[in-house]
Amino acid sequence: MRLKNKVALITGAAGGQGKAEAELFAEEGAKVVITDINFKELQKTEDNIKKRGGDVLALQHDVSLEKDWEDTIQQTRDSFGKLDVLVNNAGILLRDGILITTLNDFSDIQSVNTIGTFLGIKHASNLMKATGGGSIINISSIYGLVGSAGSTAYHASKGAIRLMSKAAAIELSDHYIRVNSIHPGVIITSMSKEVMNSNNQHPLKDATPWPDLGEPKDIAYGALFLGSDESRFITGSELVIDGGYTAK
């Protein structure tokens, strides 16, 4: 029960990493507020948590809209009285290179990944500040650390999350609010399966030293550590969970 008596908000919890985080957090004793723009799929996560006896509130939520954030934080306050952990997990991906990425494409990625994370930090920290502090966990990527021959808009958004986390960590430390980023490598989700080749192999598999690719639970356990009191002196840091991809 590593999150006993804590309230956690996890965005993008309809599937993949967000779903794994929400279910693990509930198992570890947290009351969880789960959000996603896809409410139908989100309800499946809600059902899974309830079947295991967890305390969960599911909300439809577009992270790019400030009004949605204001409503989500207010409903969290009304339902549970506080917020201890935020996982800014919601995100979208564009694999196009810079020469064919349109301005609208670029803006769309930033609105969800960058602005969504900014709004989450801003509004969650106000509630955390009022109730004694907390932990904010921002999901970046290995592509927030290193470059590649494409995905320019995605790189920009994930790099922004990395440094936004560090700046927020410094600013919010006086309020006992920790801010860290997680940088996943190749994690097998529905998003990554879209690029599998005819042999059902991910194009980055050979570039990953670890024999197996990651699973959503690998990121969930990292988020669990950063959300728990075990990491009380860790802020402004990067937790890289990538099977050694960026070690080269």
C-alpha positions as CSV (number, residue, x, y, z in Angstrom):
1,M,0.0,0.0,0.0
2,R,2.6,2.5,-1.1
3,L,0.0,5.2,-1.9
4,K,-2.3,4.6,1.0
5,N,-4.4,7.7,1.9
6,K,-3.2,9.5,-1.2
7,V,-5.3,10.9,-4.0
8,A,-3.9,10.6,-7.5
9,L,-5.1,12.1,-10.8
10,I,-4.0,10.4,-14.0
11,T,-4.7,11.8,-17.5
12,G,-4.9,9.7,-20.6
13,A,-6.1,6.7,-18.6
14,A,-8.3,5.1,-21.2
15,G,-5.5,2.7,-22.3
16,G,-1.7,2.0,-22.5
17,Q,0.5,3.6,-19.9
18,G,-2.2,5.7,-18.3
19,K,-4.5,2.7,-17.7
20,A,-1.6,0.7,-16.2
21,E,-0.7,3.6,-13.9
22,A,-4.3,4.0,-12.8
23,E,-4.8,0.4,-12.0
24,L,-1.5,0.0,-10.2
25,F,-2.0,3.2,-8.1
26,A,-5.5,1.9,-7.0
27,E,-4.0,-1.4,-6.1
28,E,-1.4,0.4,-4.0
29,G,-4.1,2.2,-2.0
30,A,-4.7,5.5,-3.8
31,K,-8.0,7.0,-4.5
32,V,-7.7,7.7,-8.3
33,V,-9.3,10.3,-10.5
34,I,-8.9,9.1,-14.1
35,T,-9.4,11.2,-17.2
36,D,-9.4,10.9,-20.9
37,I,-11.0,12.5,-23.9
38,N,-12.3,9.0,-24.9
39,F,-14.8,8.5,-22.1
40,K,-16.1,5.2,-23.5
41,E,-12.7,3.5,-23.2
42,L,-12.0,5.3,-19.9
43,Q,-15.1,3.6,-18.4
44,K,-13.4,0.2,-19.0
45,T,-10.5,1.3,-16.8
46,E,-13.0,2.5,-14.2
47,D,-14.7,-0.8,-14.2
48,N,-11.5,-2.7,-13.8
49,I,-10.5,-0.6,-10.8
50,K,-14.0,-1.0,-9.2
51,K,-14.0,-4.8,-9.6
52,R,-10.8,-4.9,-7.6
53,G,-12.3,-2.7,-4.8
54,G,-10.6,0.5,-5.7
55,D,-12.0,4.0,-5.2
56,V,-12.2,5.8,-8.6
57,L,-13.7,8.8,-10.3
58,A,-13.7,8.9,-14.1
59,L,-14.0,12.2,-15.9
60,Q,-14.1,13.1,-19.6
61,H,-11.3,15.7,-20.0
62,D,-9.5,17.4,-22.9
63,V,-6.1,18.3,-21.5
64,S,-5.6,21.1,-24.0
65,L,-8.5,23.1,-22.6
66,E,-8.1,25.2,-19.4
67,K,-11.8,25.0,-18.6
68,D,-11.6,21.2,-18.5
69,W,-8.6,21.4,-16.1
70,E,-10.4,23.8,-13.9
71,D,-13.5,21.5,-13.8
72,T,-11.4,18.4,-13.2
73,I,-9.5,19.9,-10.3
74,Q,-12.7,21.2,-8.8
75,Q,-14.3,17.8,-9.0
76,T,-11.2,16.2,-7.5
77,R,-11.5,18.7,-4.6
78,D,-15.2,18.1,-4.2
79,S,-14.9,14.3,-4.2
80,F,-11.7,13.7,-2.2
81,G,-10.7,17.1,-0.6
82,K,-7.2,17.1,-1.8
83,L,-4.7,16.0,-4.5
84,D,-1.4,14.3,-3.7
85,V,-0.2,13.0,-7.1
86,L,-0.7,14.1,-10.7
87,V,0.5,12.0,-13.6
88,N,0.4,14.1,-16.8
89,N,0.2,11.1,-19.1
90,A,-2.1,12.2,-21.9
91,G,-0.3,12.7,-25.2
92,I,-0.4,12.3,-28.9
93,L,2.2,11.4,-31.5
94,L,3.1,12.6,-35.0
95,R,5.9,10.8,-36.8
96,D,6.3,13.2,-39.8
97,G,9.6,14.9,-40.5
98,I,10.0,18.7,-40.5
99,L,9.7,19.1,-44.2
100,I,6.2,17.8,-44.3
101,T,4.8,18.8,-40.9
102,T,2.3,21.5,-41.3
103,L,1.9,24.4,-38.8
104,N,-1.5,23.0,-37.8
105,D,0.1,19.6,-37.1
106,F,2.8,21.2,-35.0
107,S,0.3,23.2,-33.1
108,D,-1.9,20.2,-32.4
109,I,0.9,18.3,-30.9
110,Q,1.9,21.2,-28.7
111,S,-1.7,21.8,-27.6
112,V,-2.0,18.4,-26.0
113,N,1.6,17.4,-25.0
114,T,3.0,20.8,-24.0
115,I,0.1,23.0,-23.1
116,G,-1.8,20.1,-21.5
117,T,1.2,19.4,-19.3
118,F,1.6,23.1,-18.4
119,L,-2.1,23.4,-17.5
120,G,-1.9,20.3,-15.4
121,I,1.1,21.6,-13.4
122,K,-0.6,25.0,-12.9
123,H,-4.0,23.8,-11.7
124,A,-2.9,20.7,-9.8
125,S,-0.2,22.7,-7.9
126,N,-2.8,25.2,-6.7
127,L,-4.7,22.4,-5.0
128,M,-1.6,20.6,-3.8
129,K,-0.3,23.9,-2.3
130,A,-3.5,24.3,-0.3
131,T,-3.3,20.8,1.1
132,G,0.4,20.5,2.0
133,G,2.3,19.5,-1.1
134,G,2.4,16.6,-3.6
135,S,4.2,15.0,-6.5
136,I,3.7,15.9,-10.2
137,I,5.0,13.3,-12.7
138,N,5.2,14.4,-16.3
139,I,5.5,11.7,-19.0
140,S,8.1,12.9,-21.5
141,S,10.0,10.4,-23.8
142,I,13.4,9.4,-24.9
143,Y,12.6,11.8,-27.7
144,G,12.7,14.5,-25.1
145,L,16.4,13.6,-24.6
146,V,17.7,12.7,-28.0
147,G,16.8,13.4,-31.6
148,S,15.8,11.2,-34.5
149,A,15.2,11.6,-38.3
150,G,11.5,12.5,-37.9
151,S,8.8,13.3,-35.4
152,T,10.0,16.9,-35.1
153,A,6.9,18.2,-33.5
154,Y,6.8,15.4,-31.0
155,H,10.5,16.0,-30.1
156,A,9.7,19.6,-29.5
157,S,6.8,18.8,-27.2
158,K,8.6,16.2,-25.2
159,G,11.8,18.3,-24.9
160,A,9.6,21.1,-23.5
161,I,8.1,18.8,-20.9
162,R,11.6,17.9,-19.7
163,L,12.7,21.5,-19.0
164,M,9.3,22.7,-17.9
165,S,9.5,20.0,-15.2
166,K,12.8,21.2,-14.0
167,A,11.7,24.9,-13.9
168,A,8.5,23.9,-12.1
169,A,10.4,21.8,-9.6
170,I,12.5,24.8,-8.6
171,E,9.5,27.1,-8.3
172,L,7.3,24.8,-6.4
173,S,9.8,23.3,-3.9
174,D,8.9,25.9,-1.3
175,H,5.4,24.4,-1.3
176,Y,6.7,20.8,-0.9
177,I,5.5,20.0,-4.4
178,R,7.9,17.7,-6.3
179,V,8.0,17.7,-10.1
180,N,9.8,15.0,-12.1
181,S,9.7,13.7,-15.7
182,I,9.7,10.1,-16.9
183,H,11.3,9.2,-20.3
184,P,9.9,6.0,-21.7
185,G,11.7,4.1,-24.5
186,V,9.8,1.8,-26.8
187,I,6.7,0.6,-24.9
188,I,4.4,-1.9,-26.5
189,T,1.0,-0.1,-26.7
190,S,-1.6,0.3,-29.4
191,M,0.3,3.4,-30.5
192,S,3.6,1.6,-30.9
193,K,2.0,-1.4,-32.6
194,E,1.0,0.9,-35.5
195,V,4.6,0.9,-36.7
196,M,5.4,-2.8,-36.4
197,N,6.8,-4.3,-39.5
198,S,5.7,-7.5,-41.3
199,N,7.7,-9.6,-38.8
200,N,5.8,-7.9,-35.9
201,Q,9.0,-6.2,-34.8
202,H,9.3,-2.5,-33.8
203,P,11.8,-0.5,-35.9
204,L,13.6,0.6,-32.8
205,K,14.0,-3.0,-31.4
206,D,17.5,-3.5,-32.6
207,A,18.6,-0.1,-31.2
208,T,17.4,-1.1,-27.7
209,P,20.1,-3.1,-25.8
210,W,17.7,-4.9,-23.5
211,P,16.4,-8.1,-25.1
212,D,12.7,-7.3,-24.5
213,L,10.8,-4.1,-25.3
214,G,9.0,-2.3,-22.5
215,E,5.4,-2.8,-21.3
216,P,3.0,-0.2,-19.8
217,K,3.6,-1.7,-16.3
218,D,7.3,-0.7,-16.5
219,I,6.3,3.0,-16.7
220,A,3.6,2.5,-14.1
221,Y,6.1,1.2,-11.6
222,G,8.4,4.2,-12.2
223,A,5.4,6.6,-11.7
224,L,4.5,4.7,-8.5
225,F,8.0,5.3,-7.1
226,L,7.9,9.0,-7.9
227,G,4.3,9.3,-6.5
228,S,5.2,7.6,-3.2
229,D,7.0,9.0,-0.2
230,E,10.0,6.8,-1.1
231,S,11.1,9.6,-3.5
232,R,10.5,12.5,-1.1
233,F,13.9,14.1,-1.9
234,I,13.7,13.7,-5.6
235,T,12.6,16.7,-7.7
236,G,13.6,18.2,-11.0
237,S,14.9,14.8,-12.1
238,E,14.5,12.6,-15.1
239,L,13.7,8.9,-14.7
240,V,14.7,7.2,-18.0
241,I,13.0,3.8,-18.6
242,D,14.2,2.8,-22.0
243,G,16.0,-0.6,-21.9
244,G,19.3,1.2,-22.4
245,Y,18.3,3.0,-25.6
246,T,19.9,6.3,-24.6
247,A,22.9,4.7,-22.9
248,K,24.7,4.5,-26.2
